[in-house]
Structure formats: C-alpha cells, structure tokens
C-alpha cells in the first residue's frame, strides 16, 4: 500500500467515523429526549397514584359508613317489628275493651229498662 493509498484510506475512514460519530450523537440526543419523557411520565404516574390512594381512602370511609348505616337500619327494623307487635297487642286489647263496653252498655240499658218498669 502506497502512502497516497494509506492517506486516502485514513481520510475515508475518518469521514465514515465522523458520520458514524454524528449518528451516535443524534441517537444520544434522542435517548436524552426519551429519558426526559419517561421522567415526565413517572411524575404523572406518581400524581395518578396519589389520586388513586386518595380515592381508595374515600371509598374505605364510604364502605365503613355504609356498614354503619346498614347496622342502624337493622336496629330500626327490629324496633319497628317490636313496635308493630306491641301495637297489634294494643289493638287486640282495644277491640276486647270495645266488646266489653258494648256488653256493659247493653247491661246498663237492661238495668235502666227494669228500673223504669
């Protein structure tokens, strides 16, 4: 290989090395851009996770309140059932008293009729 051929080879390799080096620089810039975008996405994901945790806390409180309300309704239903039973007993007693009053009124009427006669 002559000196000119060697220089041509070196120039050729330098041009290609420079072109390849520029490509690596461009690829490196693209990776930097991608890393920045990933960092931005990580921040957004952390924000979303924070919102999800807040929502989860609210749902947990709602669930606790739901069970408290459900238990309160059960107590009310039990009290209403007891109240219905008592009311029915009172209504039966009242019906019995009405029958007795009717019978007493009939006796009073009979006694008054006898006294008039």
C-alpha positions as a printed Julia matrix, in Angstrom:
117×3 Matrix{Float64}:
    0.0    0.0    0.0
    1.43   3.34  -1.0
    1.42   6.46   1.1
   -1.33   8.06  -1.01
   -3.5    4.99  -0.73
   -2.92   4.95   3.0
   -3.93   8.64   3.29
   -7.0    8.02   1.15
   -7.9    5.09   3.38
   -7.39   7.2    6.5
   -9.46  10.07   5.04
  -12.16   7.62   4.01
  -12.2    6.03   7.48
  -12.18   9.47   9.15
  -15.17  10.63   7.09
  -17.09   7.47   7.9
  -16.03   7.59  11.54
  -17.19  11.23  11.72
  -20.52  10.3   10.08
  -20.97   7.37  12.47
  -19.98   9.58  15.42
  -22.6   12.15  14.38
  -25.17   9.39  14.26
  -24.23   8.33  17.79
  -24.55  11.95  18.93
  -28.03  12.13  17.32
  -29.02   8.81  18.9
  -27.71  10.06  22.27
  -29.89  13.2   21.94
  -32.88  11.03  21.13
  -32.19   8.91  24.22
  -31.98  12.09  26.32
  -35.36  13.15  24.94
  -36.82   9.73  25.65
  -35.4    9.76  29.2
  -36.93  13.2   29.79
  -40.28  12.0   28.54
  -40.05   8.92  30.78
  -39.25  11.16  33.75
  -42.32  13.27  32.9
  -44.45  10.13  32.69
  -43.06   8.93  36.03
  -44.15  12.22  37.59
  -47.6   11.89  36.12
  -47.86   8.3   37.31
  -46.89   9.34  40.84
  -49.58  12.01  40.69
  -52.16   9.48  39.46
  -51.13   7.05  42.2
  -51.63   9.81  44.77
  -55.12  10.45  43.43
  -55.91   6.73  43.44
  -54.75   6.43  47.06
  -56.99   9.36  47.99
  -59.93   7.75  46.19
  -59.18   4.45  47.91
  -59.26   6.2   51.29
  -62.58   7.83  50.45
  -64.03   4.51  49.29
  -62.88   2.88  52.51
  -64.61   5.6   54.57
  -67.75   5.23  52.45
  -67.7    1.49  52.99
  -67.42   2.0   56.76
  -70.28   4.5   56.68
  -72.32   2.08  54.56
  -71.94  -0.66  57.15
  -72.77   1.77  59.97
  -75.93   2.87  58.13
  -76.82  -0.75  57.41
  -76.5   -1.62  61.1
  -78.62   1.41  62.03
  -81.3    0.3   59.59
  -81.29  -3.18  61.1
  -81.81  -1.69  64.56
  -84.65   0.47  63.23
  -86.26  -2.53  61.51
  -86.01  -4.54  64.74
  -87.53  -1.66  66.71
  -90.33  -1.31  64.15
  -91.06  -5.03  64.32
  -91.24  -4.8   68.11
  -93.41  -1.71  67.83
  -95.75  -3.49  65.39
  -96.1   -6.39  67.82
  -96.92  -4.02  70.67
  -99.36  -2.05  68.51
 -101.11  -5.24  67.42
 -101.4   -6.32  71.07
 -102.83  -2.9   71.99
 -105.28  -3.08  69.07
 -106.43  -6.53  70.19
 -106.85  -5.22  73.74
 -108.77  -2.22  72.44
 -111.07  -4.46  70.4
 -111.66  -6.57  73.52
 -112.42  -3.42  75.54
 -114.89  -2.25  72.89
 -116.69  -5.59  73.08
 -116.84  -5.32  76.86
 -118.1   -1.72  76.66
 -120.83  -2.84  74.27
 -121.78  -5.63  76.67
 -121.7   -3.25  79.63
 -123.83  -0.73  77.75
 -126.3   -3.48  76.97
 -126.45  -4.44  80.67
 -126.84  -0.79  81.69
 -129.67  -0.4   79.2
 -131.3   -3.56  80.57
 -130.95  -2.37  84.18
 -132.39   1.06  83.26
 -135.33  -0.61  81.5
 -136.07  -2.73  84.56
 -135.89   0.31  86.82
 -138.39   2.2   84.66
 -140.84  -0.61  84.59
